[in-house]
Amino acid sequence: MNKSELIEAIAASADIPKAAASRALDAMVDTVTESLKKGDTVSLVGFGTFSVKERAARTGRNPQTGQPIQISAAKVPTFKAGKALKDSVN
């Protein structure tokens, strides 16, 4: 499912116009993004938790030359599925 299909599904499920569903989805994504930028976690009970984790610096290898390279530390967004989501998939 891509973004436009998700917007159509939201509009049909909530009985709202596609434009309103698009704005709602964009607002949700923007809000989650801003919260993660601040270092907060976003928990949606039954669905899952969005959070930011620290990835340590490490030494990697250039696949073309085989030379070792330094990969810098980074913050990465993560998602952990909630129990209800896991149960509905299984």
Rosetta constraint file for C-alpha pairs under 8 A:
AtomPair CA 1 CA 5 HARMONIC 5.86 0.50
AtomPair CA 1 CA 6 HARMONIC 6.47 0.50
AtomPair CA 2 CA 6 HARMONIC 6.19 0.50
AtomPair CA 3 CA 7 HARMONIC 6.18 0.50
AtomPair CA 4 CA 8 HARMONIC 6.27 0.50
AtomPair CA 5 CA 9 HARMONIC 6.22 0.50
AtomPair CA 6 CA 10 HARMONIC 6.14 0.50
AtomPair CA 7 CA 11 HARMONIC 6.08 0.50
AtomPair CA 7 CA 18 HARMONIC 6.39 0.50
AtomPair CA 7 CA 21 HARMONIC 5.72 0.50
AtomPair CA 7 CA 22 HARMONIC 5.67 0.50
AtomPair CA 7 CA 25 HARMONIC 7.32 0.50
AtomPair CA 8 CA 12 HARMONIC 6.15 0.50
AtomPair CA 8 CA 18 HARMONIC 6.23 0.50
AtomPair CA 8 CA 21 HARMONIC 7.73 0.50
AtomPair CA 9 CA 13 HARMONIC 5.98 0.50
AtomPair CA 10 CA 14 HARMONIC 5.91 0.50
AtomPair CA 10 CA 15 HARMONIC 8.00 0.50
AtomPair CA 10 CA 18 HARMONIC 7.97 0.50
AtomPair CA 10 CA 21 HARMONIC 6.06 0.50
AtomPair CA 11 CA 15 HARMONIC 5.51 0.50
AtomPair CA 11 CA 16 HARMONIC 4.91 0.50
AtomPair CA 11 CA 17 HARMONIC 5.71 0.50
AtomPair CA 11 CA 18 HARMONIC 5.27 0.50
AtomPair CA 11 CA 20 HARMONIC 7.71 0.50
AtomPair CA 11 CA 21 HARMONIC 5.37 0.50
AtomPair CA 12 CA 16 HARMONIC 6.83 0.50
AtomPair CA 16 CA 20 HARMONIC 6.52 0.50
AtomPair CA 16 CA 21 HARMONIC 6.67 0.50
AtomPair CA 17 CA 21 HARMONIC 6.39 0.50
AtomPair CA 18 CA 22 HARMONIC 6.01 0.50
AtomPair CA 19 CA 23 HARMONIC 6.27 0.50
AtomPair CA 20 CA 24 HARMONIC 6.12 0.50
AtomPair CA 21 CA 25 HARMONIC 6.12 0.50
AtomPair CA 22 CA 26 HARMONIC 6.09 0.50
AtomPair CA 23 CA 27 HARMONIC 6.02 0.50
AtomPair CA 24 CA 28 HARMONIC 6.19 0.50
AtomPair CA 25 CA 29 HARMONIC 6.23 0.50
AtomPair CA 26 CA 30 HARMONIC 6.03 0.50
AtomPair CA 27 CA 31 HARMONIC 5.98 0.50
AtomPair CA 28 CA 32 HARMONIC 6.19 0.50
AtomPair CA 29 CA 33 HARMONIC 6.08 0.50
AtomPair CA 30 CA 34 HARMONIC 6.10 0.50
AtomPair CA 31 CA 35 HARMONIC 6.16 0.50
AtomPair CA 32 CA 36 HARMONIC 6.20 0.50
AtomPair CA 32 CA 42 HARMONIC 6.68 0.50
AtomPair CA 32 CA 50 HARMONIC 7.82 0.50
AtomPair CA 33 CA 37 HARMONIC 6.19 0.50
AtomPair CA 34 CA 38 HARMONIC 6.45 0.50
AtomPair CA 35 CA 39 HARMONIC 6.50 0.50
AtomPair CA 35 CA 40 HARMONIC 5.28 0.50
AtomPair CA 35 CA 41 HARMONIC 6.84 0.50
AtomPair CA 35 CA 42 HARMONIC 7.18 0.50
AtomPair CA 36 CA 40 HARMONIC 5.29 0.50
AtomPair CA 36 CA 41 HARMONIC 6.30 0.50
AtomPair CA 36 CA 42 HARMONIC 7.70 0.50
AtomPair CA 36 CA 50 HARMONIC 7.71 0.50
AtomPair CA 36 CA 51 HARMONIC 6.35 0.50
AtomPair CA 36 CA 52 HARMONIC 6.27 0.50
AtomPair CA 36 CA 77 HARMONIC 7.44 0.50
AtomPair CA 39 CA 51 HARMONIC 7.61 0.50
AtomPair CA 39 CA 52 HARMONIC 6.48 0.50
AtomPair CA 40 CA 51 HARMONIC 6.86 0.50
AtomPair CA 40 CA 52 HARMONIC 7.73 0.50
AtomPair CA 41 CA 49 HARMONIC 6.93 0.50
AtomPair CA 41 CA 50 HARMONIC 5.68 0.50
AtomPair CA 41 CA 51 HARMONIC 4.59 0.50
AtomPair CA 41 CA 52 HARMONIC 7.24 0.50
AtomPair CA 42 CA 49 HARMONIC 5.59 0.50
AtomPair CA 42 CA 50 HARMONIC 5.08 0.50
AtomPair CA 42 CA 51 HARMONIC 6.57 0.50
AtomPair CA 43 CA 48 HARMONIC 6.02 0.50
AtomPair CA 43 CA 49 HARMONIC 4.32 0.50
AtomPair CA 43 CA 50 HARMONIC 6.43 0.50
AtomPair CA 44 CA 48 HARMONIC 5.37 0.50
AtomPair CA 44 CA 49 HARMONIC 6.13 0.50
AtomPair CA 45 CA 82 HARMONIC 7.01 0.50
AtomPair CA 46 CA 82 HARMONIC 5.13 0.50
AtomPair CA 46 CA 83 HARMONIC 6.05 0.50
AtomPair CA 46 CA 84 HARMONIC 4.76 0.50
AtomPair CA 46 CA 85 HARMONIC 6.25 0.50
AtomPair CA 47 CA 81 HARMONIC 6.07 0.50
AtomPair CA 47 CA 82 HARMONIC 4.85 0.50
AtomPair CA 47 CA 83 HARMONIC 7.40 0.50
AtomPair CA 47 CA 84 HARMONIC 6.41 0.50
AtomPair CA 47 CA 85 HARMONIC 5.34 0.50
AtomPair CA 48 CA 79 HARMONIC 6.86 0.50
AtomPair CA 48 CA 80 HARMONIC 5.48 0.50
AtomPair CA 48 CA 81 HARMONIC 4.19 0.50
AtomPair CA 48 CA 82 HARMONIC 4.11 0.50
AtomPair CA 48 CA 83 HARMONIC 7.84 0.50
AtomPair CA 48 CA 85 HARMONIC 7.44 0.50
AtomPair CA 49 CA 79 HARMONIC 5.59 0.50
AtomPair CA 49 CA 80 HARMONIC 5.25 0.50
AtomPair CA 49 CA 81 HARMONIC 6.53 0.50
AtomPair CA 49 CA 82 HARMONIC 7.10 0.50
AtomPair CA 50 CA 77 HARMONIC 7.12 0.50
AtomPair CA 50 CA 78 HARMONIC 5.75 0.50
AtomPair CA 50 CA 79 HARMONIC 4.56 0.50
AtomPair CA 50 CA 80 HARMONIC 6.64 0.50
AtomPair CA 51 CA 77 HARMONIC 5.80 0.50
AtomPair CA 51 CA 78 HARMONIC 5.33 0.50
AtomPair CA 51 CA 79 HARMONIC 6.43 0.50
AtomPair CA 52 CA 75 HARMONIC 6.35 0.50
AtomPair CA 52 CA 76 HARMONIC 5.56 0.50
AtomPair CA 52 CA 77 HARMONIC 4.49 0.50
AtomPair CA 52 CA 78 HARMONIC 5.86 0.50
AtomPair CA 53 CA 75 HARMONIC 5.62 0.50
AtomPair CA 53 CA 76 HARMONIC 5.42 0.50
AtomPair CA 53 CA 77 HARMONIC 6.39 0.50
AtomPair CA 53 CA 78 HARMONIC 6.91 0.50
AtomPair CA 54 CA 73 HARMONIC 7.37 0.50
AtomPair CA 54 CA 74 HARMONIC 6.00 0.50
AtomPair CA 54 CA 75 HARMONIC 4.61 0.50
AtomPair CA 54 CA 76 HARMONIC 6.40 0.50
AtomPair CA 55 CA 73 HARMONIC 5.50 0.50
AtomPair CA 55 CA 74 HARMONIC 5.14 0.50
AtomPair CA 55 CA 75 HARMONIC 5.89 0.50
AtomPair CA 55 CA 76 HARMONIC 6.92 0.50
AtomPair CA 56 CA 72 HARMONIC 7.35 0.50
AtomPair CA 56 CA 73 HARMONIC 4.64 0.50
AtomPair CA 56 CA 74 HARMONIC 6.79 0.50
AtomPair CA 57 CA 70 HARMONIC 7.41 0.50
AtomPair CA 57 CA 71 HARMONIC 5.66 0.50
AtomPair CA 57 CA 72 HARMONIC 4.55 0.50
AtomPair CA 57 CA 73 HARMONIC 4.03 0.50
AtomPair CA 57 CA 74 HARMONIC 7.48 0.50
AtomPair CA 58 CA 70 HARMONIC 6.11 0.50
AtomPair CA 58 CA 71 HARMONIC 5.30 0.50
AtomPair CA 58 CA 72 HARMONIC 6.67 0.50
AtomPair CA 58 CA 73 HARMONIC 7.43 0.50
AtomPair CA 59 CA 68 HARMONIC 6.48 0.50
AtomPair CA 59 CA 69 HARMONIC 5.70 0.50
AtomPair CA 59 CA 70 HARMONIC 4.70 0.50
AtomPair CA 59 CA 71 HARMONIC 5.80 0.50
AtomPair CA 60 CA 68 HARMONIC 5.64 0.50
AtomPair CA 60 CA 69 HARMONIC 5.20 0.50
AtomPair CA 60 CA 70 HARMONIC 6.12 0.50
AtomPair CA 60 CA 71 HARMONIC 6.35 0.50
AtomPair CA 61 CA 66 HARMONIC 5.64 0.50
AtomPair CA 61 CA 67 HARMONIC 5.60 0.50
AtomPair CA 61 CA 68 HARMONIC 4.38 0.50
AtomPair CA 61 CA 69 HARMONIC 5.58 0.50
AtomPair CA 62 CA 66 HARMONIC 5.00 0.50
AtomPair CA 62 CA 67 HARMONIC 5.40 0.50
AtomPair CA 62 CA 68 HARMONIC 6.23 0.50
AtomPair CA 62 CA 69 HARMONIC 6.56 0.50
AtomPair CA 63 CA 67 HARMONIC 7.91 0.50
AtomPair CA 81 CA 85 HARMONIC 6.23 0.50
AtomPair CA 81 CA 86 HARMONIC 6.45 0.50
AtomPair CA 82 CA 86 HARMONIC 6.26 0.50
AtomPair CA 83 CA 87 HARMONIC 6.01 0.50
AtomPair CA 84 CA 88 HARMONIC 6.12 0.50
AtomPair CA 85 CA 89 HARMONIC 6.35 0.50
AtomPair CA 86 CA 90 HARMONIC 6.42 0.50
